[in-house]
Amino acid sequence: MAIIDCIIWQPQGPGVIYAYHYPENNLSTYTQLVVQESQVACLFSKGELMGKFGPGKHTLDTENLPILRSLYGFPFGGKNPFTAEVWFVNLIETFNIPWNISHLSVHDPDYNTQLPLEASGQYGLKITDPEKFLIKVVGTNYIFTQENMTAQFTGEFTTKVKSALVQFMMQNRVGFKQISAFLDQLSDHVLHQMNIFWRELGLELTKFYISNIDIDTSTPEGRKVKEAIAQQSAMSITGHTWQQAQMFDTANNAIGQFGNMGGGNSTGSLLGGLMAINMMGGMTGGNGMGGAAMAPQYSQPTFTPGAEQGGFGAPAVPGQQPHQPRMVYCSGCAKRFPDTMEFCPNCGHKYNPCPNCGTDNPDDARRCVSCGTVLAGKGNKCPHCHTDIPAGCSFCPGCGQPVISSLTNCSRCGREIPAGAKFCPHCGQKRGT
């Protein structure tokens, strides 16, 4: 075989090649080795590293390779042939290696359930120890590309990235709704965890980016979760609840069925519409045209009227659903606050709830400004015995004294209406209604 006089490697093509094995191994002490920028050449003979050469032009003589004298007994000078494997290692730093993982199950604190997630991004690698890289990673391959790298370490990469992502989300209690705000911190956390693995192989993870974390829709369960989150977001924007959406669907189906039964005429459609309205009113406990079915979820709260137990502010009864906090409007500043508070956090007004509908009322209101219910301790009182006098009574039920007829109380707000006035000067309610 002919002795190689010059050894050089010029990478070609769009792909990234990390290591290249020169195909010829017949060298001599006159052979010239040309190493380009961002390259390192490593020579192996008889399974032993003979030397490493950086960028430049080198002659493979006994001066550059003193080991030739110990391995082959070469003297100084003369053209002495020998065999050796020449490896070129590319030290270029890459930044655009794509990655993607799926089937990442996380217990999400926002939804308090397991969510199937997927994540994707890019990372960059750089060879820091060519000798260790060739021995532990490349092995007997003659060309080692970026595709070979990603395929060889897919299992380790996926496992370690999943573990680092779940650890970060659990330790910091970051849910799916806020995860996009923590992509920088999450990327740095994964970078630190992954570098421990890559350094053992003579590599360094220079960059690691997480560009997207979303619901994994590759499975039927993931698609259902994605659809449920989309529906919840839509209902939050439009202001209706899941129960109300089901009622509207039921009403639409009823209209369609009665329309078909009526042969497509107006009578069948009308019957279907009336039946649907009646169904909506019955399902919500409302009156008239659908009752509470048309009320958005941000309206004033409604409560079960009556009684000492189960009404507004009453303690929970075994077997009964606990009271769900709702938002009410302050009668002092008109701003909203939860009905579990005793005072408005905006103006300090004491919450004066109606026992029937929960509306906040002014301190001097005798009846609820929303539904007209007599407020506790705010009804008409007899000036003689202080007994509560129901509306419409002409005499006190406690002592029998006649009620003063010059001043009566409004049936809506409970305030006094001067004699001769046909409408309440406070709320506009007509006298006697």
C-alpha positions as CSV (number, residue, x, y, z in Angstrom):
1,M,0.0,0.0,0.0
2,A,1.1,3.5,-0.8
3,I,2.2,5.8,2.0
4,I,0.0,8.8,2.6
5,D,1.9,12.0,2.2
6,C,-0.8,14.5,3.4
7,I,-3.8,14.0,5.7
8,I,-6.6,16.6,5.7
9,W,-10.4,16.7,6.4
10,Q,-12.7,19.3,5.0
11,P,-16.3,18.7,6.1
12,Q,-18.9,19.0,3.4
13,G,-22.7,19.0,3.4
14,P,-25.4,20.7,5.6
15,G,-25.2,18.2,8.5
16,V,-23.0,18.5,11.6
17,I,-20.3,15.8,11.8
18,Y,-18.7,15.6,15.2
19,A,-16.0,13.0,14.5
20,Y,-14.4,11.6,11.3
21,H,-12.1,8.6,10.9
22,Y,-9.5,9.1,8.1
23,P,-9.8,6.0,5.9
24,E,-6.1,5.4,5.4
25,N,-3.6,4.4,8.1
26,N,-0.3,3.9,6.1
27,L,1.7,6.9,7.4
28,S,5.4,7.8,7.7
29,T,7.6,10.2,9.5
30,Y,7.3,12.5,6.5
31,T,3.5,12.6,6.4
32,Q,2.0,16.0,6.7
33,L,-1.1,16.5,8.9
34,V,-3.3,19.6,8.2
35,V,-5.8,20.5,11.0
36,Q,-8.2,23.3,10.3
37,E,-9.8,25.8,12.7
38,S,-12.3,24.3,15.2
39,Q,-10.7,20.8,14.7
40,V,-8.5,18.5,16.7
41,A,-6.7,15.5,15.3
42,C,-6.1,12.5,17.5
43,L,-3.7,9.6,16.5
44,F,-4.1,6.1,17.8
45,S,-1.7,3.2,17.3
46,K,-1.9,-0.2,18.9
47,G,-4.9,1.0,21.0
48,E,-2.9,3.8,22.5
49,L,-3.2,7.5,22.0
50,M,-0.1,8.8,20.2
51,G,-0.8,12.5,20.3
52,K,-3.3,15.3,19.7
53,F,-2.8,18.1,17.2
54,G,-4.5,21.5,17.1
55,P,-5.1,23.8,14.1
56,G,-2.1,24.1,11.8
57,K,0.3,22.0,9.6
58,H,2.2,19.2,11.4
59,T,4.9,16.6,10.4
60,L,4.4,13.2,12.0
61,D,8.1,12.7,12.8
62,T,9.7,11.5,16.0
63,E,10.0,15.1,17.2
64,N,6.2,15.7,17.2
65,L,5.5,12.0,18.2
66,P,8.2,10.9,20.6
67,I,6.2,7.8,21.3
68,L,7.3,6.5,17.9
69,R,10.7,5.6,19.3
70,S,9.1,3.6,22.1
71,L,6.5,1.8,20.0
72,Y,8.6,1.2,16.8
73,G,12.2,2.0,17.8
74,F,12.5,4.7,15.2
75,P,15.7,6.7,15.2
76,F,15.9,10.4,14.4
77,G,15.8,11.3,10.7
78,G,14.9,9.1,7.7
79,K,11.5,8.2,6.2
80,N,10.1,5.6,8.5
81,P,6.6,4.1,7.7
82,F,4.2,3.1,10.4
83,T,0.4,2.5,10.8
84,A,-1.9,4.7,12.9
85,E,-5.6,5.7,13.0
86,V,-6.3,9.4,12.5
87,W,-9.4,10.9,14.0
88,F,-10.7,14.4,13.3
89,V,-12.9,15.9,16.0
90,N,-15.1,18.9,15.2
91,L,-15.1,21.4,18.1
92,I,-17.8,23.6,16.6
93,E,-20.5,24.7,19.0
94,T,-24.0,23.9,17.9
95,F,-27.1,25.7,19.2
96,N,-30.0,24.4,17.2
97,I,-30.4,20.7,18.1
98,P,-34.2,20.1,18.4
99,W,-35.8,18.0,21.1
100,N,-39.3,17.0,22.0
101,I,-40.8,14.8,24.8
102,S,-44.3,13.6,25.3
103,H,-46.3,11.5,27.8
104,L,-45.1,13.7,30.7
105,S,-47.7,13.2,33.5
106,V,-47.7,15.9,36.2
107,H,-50.0,16.5,39.1
108,D,-51.1,20.1,38.4
109,P,-51.8,22.4,41.4
110,D,-54.1,24.6,39.3
111,Y,-56.5,21.9,38.3
112,N,-55.6,19.5,41.2
113,T,-55.4,16.5,38.8
114,Q,-52.9,14.7,36.6
115,L,-52.3,16.5,33.3
116,P,-50.5,14.8,30.3
117,L,-48.0,17.4,29.0
118,E,-45.5,17.6,26.2
119,A,-42.5,19.9,25.9
120,S,-40.2,21.0,23.1
121,G,-37.2,23.3,22.5
122,Q,-33.6,23.3,21.4
123,Y,-30.2,22.8,22.9
124,G,-26.5,23.2,22.1
125,L,-23.5,20.9,22.5
126,K,-19.7,21.3,22.4
127,I,-17.0,18.7,22.7
128,T,-14.6,19.6,25.5
129,D,-12.5,16.4,25.8
130,P,-11.9,14.8,22.3
131,E,-10.1,11.8,23.7
132,K,-12.9,10.9,26.2
133,F,-15.5,11.6,23.5
134,L,-13.9,9.3,21.0
135,I,-13.5,6.4,23.5
136,K,-16.9,6.6,25.3
137,V,-19.2,7.9,22.6
138,V,-17.9,7.3,19.0
139,G,-16.3,3.8,19.5
140,T,-15.9,2.0,16.2
141,N,-18.0,4.3,14.0
142,Y,-16.1,5.9,11.1
143,I,-18.4,9.0,11.0
144,F,-20.3,10.3,14.0
145,T,-23.0,12.9,13.1
146,Q,-25.5,15.0,15.0
147,E,-28.2,12.5,14.1
148,N,-26.1,9.7,15.6
149,M,-25.7,11.7,18.8
150,T,-29.4,12.3,19.3
151,A,-30.4,8.7,18.4
152,Q,-27.8,7.2,20.8
153,F,-28.8,9.2,23.8
154,T,-32.6,9.5,23.3
155,G,-33.4,7.3,26.3
156,E,-31.1,9.1,28.8
157,F,-32.0,12.5,27.5
158,T,-35.8,11.9,27.7
159,T,-35.6,10.4,31.2
160,K,-33.4,13.2,32.7
161,V,-35.4,16.0,31.1
162,K,-38.7,14.6,32.3
163,S,-37.3,14.2,35.8
164,A,-35.9,17.7,35.9
165,L,-39.2,19.2,34.7
166,V,-41.4,17.4,37.2
167,Q,-39.0,18.2,40.1
168,F,-39.1,22.0,39.2
169,M,-42.9,22.1,38.9
170,M,-43.4,20.2,42.2
171,Q,-40.8,22.0,44.2
172,N,-42.0,25.5,43.1
173,R,-45.7,24.5,42.8
174,V,-45.9,25.9,39.3
175,G,-49.1,24.9,37.5
176,F,-50.0,24.6,33.8
177,K,-51.6,28.1,33.8
178,Q,-48.4,29.8,34.9
179,I,-45.7,27.6,33.4
180,S,-45.1,29.9,30.4
181,A,-43.8,32.6,32.9
182,F,-41.1,30.3,34.2
183,L,-39.6,29.0,31.0
184,D,-36.3,30.8,31.6
185,Q,-35.9,29.4,35.2
186,L,-37.0,26.0,34.1
187,S,-34.5,25.9,31.2
188,D,-31.6,26.9,33.6
189,H,-32.7,24.2,36.0
190,V,-32.7,21.5,33.3
191,L,-29.4,22.7,31.9
192,H,-27.7,22.3,35.3
193,Q,-29.1,18.8,35.8
194,M,-28.2,17.6,32.3
195,N,-24.6,18.9,32.3
196,I,-23.6,16.4,34.9
197,F,-24.5,13.6,32.4
198,W,-22.8,15.2,29.3
199,R,-19.5,16.0,31.0
200,E,-18.9,12.3,31.7
201,L,-18.9,11.9,28.0
202,G,-16.5,14.7,27.1
203,L,-19.3,17.0,26.1
204,E,-20.8,20.2,27.5
205,L,-24.4,21.4,27.2
206,T,-23.8,25.0,26.4
207,K,-27.4,26.0,25.9
208,F,-30.8,24.5,26.7
209,Y,-34.1,26.2,25.7
210,I,-37.7,25.2,26.5
211,S,-39.8,26.9,23.9
212,N,-43.2,25.3,24.6
213,I,-45.1,23.3,27.2
214,D,-48.6,22.2,26.3
215,I,-51.2,19.5,26.8
216,D,-50.2,16.3,25.1
217,T,-52.9,15.5,22.5
218,S,-51.3,12.4,21.2
219,T,-53.7,10.2,23.3
220,P,-57.5,10.3,23.7
221,E,-57.2,11.3,27.3
222,G,-55.0,14.3,26.4
223,R,-57.5,15.4,23.7
224,K,-60.3,15.3,26.3
225,V,-58.3,17.4,28.8
226,K,-57.4,19.9,26.0
227,E,-61.1,20.2,25.1
228,A,-62.2,20.6,28.7
229,I,-59.7,23.4,29.3
230,A,-60.8,25.2,26.2
231,Q,-64.4,24.9,27.3
232,Q,-63.6,26.3,30.7
233,S,-61.8,29.2,29.2
234,A,-64.7,30.0,26.9
235,M,-67.2,29.8,29.7
236,S,-65.1,32.1,31.9
237,I,-65.0,34.7,29.0
238,T,-68.8,34.5,28.2
239,G,-69.9,34.3,31.9
240,H,-71.9,31.1,31.8
241,T,-71.5,27.8,33.6
242,W,-71.3,24.2,32.5
243,Q,-74.8,23.5,33.8
244,Q,-76.2,26.4,31.8
245,A,-74.5,25.1,28.6
246,Q,-76.1,21.7,29.1
247,M,-79.5,23.4,29.6
248,F,-79.2,25.3,26.4
249,D,-78.2,22.1,24.5
250,T,-81.3,20.4,26.0
251,A,-83.5,23.2,25.0
252,N,-82.1,23.2,21.4
253,N,-82.7,19.5,21.1
254,A,-86.3,19.9,22.4
255,I,-87.0,22.6,19.8
256,G,-85.6,20.4,17.1
257,Q,-87.5,17.3,18.1
258,F,-90.9,19.1,18.4
259,G,-90.2,20.8,15.1
260,N,-89.7,17.4,13.5
261,M,-92.9,16.1,15.1
262,G,-94.8,19.0,13.8
263,G,-93.7,18.3,10.3
264,G,-91.5,21.4,10.2
265,N,-94.4,23.8,10.7
266,S,-94.5,26.8,13.1
267,T,-96.9,25.0,15.5
268,G,-94.3,22.3,16.2
269,S,-91.5,24.8,16.6
270,L,-93.6,26.9,19.0
271,L,-94.5,23.9,21.1
272,G,-90.8,22.9,21.2
273,G,-89.8,26.4,22.3
274,L,-92.4,26.6,25.0
275,M,-91.4,23.2,26.3
276,A,-87.7,24.1,26.3
277,I,-88.4,27.3,28.2
278,N,-90.5,25.3,30.8
279,M,-87.7,22.8,31.1
280,M,-85.1,25.5,31.7
281,G,-87.3,27.2,34.3
282,G,-87.9,23.9,36.1
283,M,-84.2,22.8,36.1
284,T,-83.1,26.1,37.6
285,G,-85.9,26.6,40.1
286,G,-86.7,29.9,38.4
287,N,-90.0,31.5,37.5
288,G,-91.4,32.5,34.2
289,M,-89.1,32.6,31.2
290,G,-86.3,30.3,32.3
291,G,-85.7,31.9,35.7
292,A,-82.1,31.7,36.8
293,A,-80.9,29.9,33.6
294,M,-80.3,33.2,32.0
295,A,-78.3,34.6,34.9
296,P,-74.6,34.8,34.3
297,Q,-72.2,33.3,36.8
298,Y,-71.0,36.7,38.0
299,S,-74.5,38.0,39.1
300,Q,-75.6,38.4,42.7
301,P,-75.8,35.1,44.6
302,T,-79.1,33.3,45.2
303,F,-79.9,31.4,48.4
304,T,-82.6,29.1,49.6
305,P,-85.2,31.2,51.4
306,G,-86.6,30.6,54.7
307,A,-85.7,28.8,57.7
308,E,-83.3,28.7,60.4
309,Q,-81.1,26.1,58.7
310,G,-80.0,26.0,55.2
311,G,-80.6,29.7,54.6
312,F,-78.0,32.4,54.0
313,G,-75.3,32.5,56.7
314,A,-76.6,29.3,58.4
315,P,-74.2,26.6,59.5
316,A,-73.7,23.5,57.3
317,V,-76.2,20.7,57.8
318,P,-75.1,17.1,57.4
319,G,-75.9,15.8,54.0
320,Q,-76.4,19.3,52.6
321,Q,-74.0,21.1,50.2
322,P,-71.9,23.7,51.9
323,H,-72.4,27.4,50.9
324,Q,-70.3,28.3,47.9
325,P,-68.8,31.8,48.1
326,R,-70.1,34.3,45.6
327,M,-69.4,37.9,44.7
328,V,-71.8,40.6,45.8
329,Y,-72.0,44.3,45.1
330,C,-71.4,46.7,48.1
331,S,-74.3,49.0,48.7
332,G,-71.8,51.7,49.8
333,C,-69.2,51.8,47.0
334,A,-70.8,49.5,44.4
335,K,-67.6,47.3,44.2
336,R,-67.7,43.6,44.3
337,F,-66.4,41.5,47.2
338,P,-67.0,37.8,48.4
339,D,-70.1,37.2,50.5
340,T,-67.9,35.4,53.1
341,M,-66.6,38.8,54.3
342,E,-68.4,40.7,57.0
343,F,-67.1,44.1,55.7
344,C,-66.4,45.5,52.3
345,P,-62.6,45.5,51.7
346,N,-62.9,48.6,49.6
347,C,-64.9,51.0,51.8
348,G,-65.4,49.2,55.1
349,H,-69.2,49.1,54.9
350,K,-70.6,46.2,57.0
351,Y,-72.2,43.5,54.9
352,N,-76.0,43.6,55.4
353,P,-77.2,40.6,53.5
354,C,-80.8,39.8,52.4
355,P,-81.8,36.4,53.9
356,N,-83.5,35.4,50.6
357,C,-81.1,36.5,47.8
358,G,-77.9,37.6,49.6
359,T,-77.9,41.2,48.2
360,D,-76.1,43.8,50.3
361,N,-78.5,46.4,51.6
362,P,-78.0,49.9,53.1
363,D,-78.0,50.1,56.9
364,D,-81.3,52.0,56.9
365,A,-83.1,49.6,54.5
366,R,-86.2,47.8,55.9
367,R,-86.7,45.6,52.9
368,C,-84.2,44.1,50.4
369,V,-83.6,46.5,47.5
370,S,-83.4,43.6,45.1
371,C,-86.3,41.2,46.0
372,G,-88.3,43.2,48.7
373,T,-87.9,40.7,51.5
374,V,-88.3,42.2,55.0
375,L,-84.9,42.4,56.6
376,A,-84.3,41.0,60.0
377,G,-85.2,43.5,62.7
378,K,-86.1,46.1,60.0
379,G,-89.9,45.7,59.7
380,N,-92.6,48.2,60.7
381,K,-92.7,48.4,64.5
382,C,-95.6,49.5,66.7
383,P,-94.7,52.7,68.6
384,H,-96.6,51.4,71.7
385,C,-95.4,47.7,72.1
386,H,-92.7,47.6,69.4
387,T,-94.2,44.5,67.8
388,D,-93.4,44.0,64.1
389,I,-96.4,45.0,62.0
390,P,-96.7,43.1,58.7
391,A,-97.3,45.2,55.6
392,G,-101.0,46.0,54.9
393,C,-102.1,45.7,58.5
394,S,-104.3,48.5,59.9
395,F,-103.9,47.5,63.5
396,C,-101.0,46.2,65.6
397,P,-101.2,42.4,66.1
398,G,-99.6,42.9,69.6
399,C,-101.6,45.6,71.3
400,G,-104.4,46.4,68.8
401,Q,-103.5,50.0,68.4
402,P,-104.3,51.5,65.0
403,V,-101.4,52.0,62.6
404,I,-100.7,55.6,61.7
405,S,-102.2,56.0,58.2
406,S,-100.4,59.3,57.3
407,L,-97.1,57.4,56.8
408,T,-96.8,54.0,55.2
409,N,-93.8,51.9,54.3
410,C,-92.6,51.1,50.8
411,S,-93.1,47.4,49.9
412,R,-89.7,47.3,48.1
413,C,-87.2,49.3,50.3
414,G,-89.2,49.5,53.5
415,R,-88.8,53.3,53.9
416,E,-91.6,55.7,54.8
417,I,-93.7,57.2,52.1
418,P,-95.3,60.6,53.0
419,A,-99.0,60.8,52.9
420,G,-100.4,61.8,49.5
421,A,-97.4,60.4,47.6
422,K,-98.2,57.8,45.0
423,F,-94.7,56.6,44.5
424,C,-91.8,56.0,47.0
425,P,-89.4,58.9,46.8
426,H,-86.4,56.5,47.5
427,C,-86.8,53.7,45.0
428,G,-89.9,54.7,42.8
429,Q,-92.1,51.8,43.8
430,K,-95.8,52.5,43.5
431,R,-97.7,52.8,46.8
432,G,-99.7,49.7,47.7
433,T,-97.9,47.3,45.3
